[in-house]
């Protein structure tokens, strides 16, 4: 069911500072910021060849990233994103296997314009998992 690792997401308290660090210190290719109000975040992607690093900053008061940063003020790894061929089939398979899909179970549009779902971290060894239809 799982395809390739699409990205590793890092929550950061200051997106501009994180972008500057990746660009200026590591010489990375970083995309322009993209606001995703439906997810409560602003994101950029760092292209690293075989995958991407997603840098997330809270967007708005109710952002789930704000809650994460309250517990981890310096930031940290937020989630892993894997590609799947058919997100609805993957959702149904996972639910039948006992995994918890977050939200109402219906995919939302992610940063790449593709359907995404999130899986409860308690079902995956403390790691929040995002699935993105490839």
C-alpha positions in Angstrom: 0.0 0.0 0.0 2.7 2.5 0.9 4.6 4.3 -1.8 7.6 6.5 -1.5 8.3 8.8 1.4 7.0 12.1 0.1 8.3 14.4 2.9 9.3 14.8 6.5 7.5 17.7 8.1 9.2 19.9 10.7 7.2 22.4 12.8 9.1 25.7 13.2 8.4 28.7 15.3 9.6 31.2 12.7 9.3 30.1 9.1 11.3 33.0 7.7 14.2 32.1 10.0 14.0 28.4 9.1 14.0 29.2 5.4 17.0 31.5 5.8 18.8 28.7 7.6 18.1 26.1 5.0 18.9 28.5 2.1 22.0 30.3 3.6 23.5 27.7 5.8 22.7 24.5 3.9 22.4 25.9 0.4 19.0 24.3 -0.1 16.4 25.0 -2.8 13.3 26.2 -0.9 9.9 26.9 -2.4 7.9 30.1 -1.7 5.6 30.1 1.3 2.1 28.7 0.8 -0.7 29.4 3.2 -3.1 26.5 3.8 -6.0 27.9 5.8 -7.9 24.6 5.8 -4.9 23.0 7.6 -4.0 26.0 9.7 -0.4 26.2 8.4 1.9 28.1 6.2 4.4 25.7 4.5 7.5 25.7 2.4 9.2 22.7 0.9 13.0 22.1 0.9 13.9 20.0 -2.1 16.6 17.4 -1.3 16.5 15.2 -4.4 15.0 11.9 -3.2 12.3 13.5 -1.0 11.3 16.9 0.5 11.4 18.5 3.9 8.3 20.5 4.7 8.6 23.4 7.1 5.4 24.3 8.9 4.4 27.4 10.7 1.1 28.1 12.5 -1.5 30.0 10.5 -4.2 31.4 12.8 -5.1 30.9 16.5 -6.5 27.4 16.1 -3.6 25.9 14.2 -2.6 22.4 15.3 1.0 23.5 14.8 0.6 26.2 17.5 -0.4 23.5 20.0 2.7 21.4 18.9 5.0 24.4 19.3 3.5 25.1 22.7 4.9 21.7 23.8 8.1 22.0 21.6 9.0 25.7 21.5 12.1 25.1 19.4 10.1 23.1 16.9 10.7 19.5 15.8 9.5 16.7 13.6 5.8 16.8 13.2 4.9 14.1 10.7 6.0 11.7 7.9 4.1 11.7 4.6 3.8 8.6 2.5 2.3 8.4 -1.0 -0.5 5.9 -1.7 -2.0 5.1 -5.1 -5.6 5.3 -3.9 -6.3 7.3 -0.8 -9.8 6.0 -0.3 -8.8 2.4 -0.6 -5.9 3.0 1.8 -8.3 4.7 4.3 -10.7 1.8 4.1 -7.9 -0.8 4.5 -6.4 1.1 7.5 -9.8 1.5 9.2 -10.5 -2.2 8.8 -7.1 -2.9 10.3 -8.0 -0.8 13.4 -6.1 2.4 12.6 -7.7 5.7 13.4 -8.1 8.3 10.7 -8.1 11.8 12.1 -10.9 14.3 11.3 -14.0 13.1 9.6 -12.2 10.5 7.6 -12.6 12.3 4.3 -9.5 13.5 2.5 -8.6 17.2 2.4 -6.6 18.9 -0.3 -2.9 19.1 0.8 -0.1 21.4 -0.1 0.6 19.6 -3.4 -3.1 19.9 -4.5 -3.7 16.2 -3.9 -6.0 14.5 -1.4 -4.4 13.8 2.0 -5.4 12.1 5.3 -3.7 11.9 8.7 -3.5 8.8 10.9 -3.4 8.9 14.7 0.1 8.9 16.1 -0.8 6.5 18.9 -1.4 3.8 16.2 2.1 4.3 14.7 4.5 4.4 17.6 4.0 8.1 18.4 4.4 9.3 14.8 1.7 11.3 13.0 1.4 9.8 9.5 0.1 11.7 6.5 -1.0 9.8 3.4 -1.0 11.7 0.1 -2.5 10.3 -3.1 0.2 10.0 -5.7 
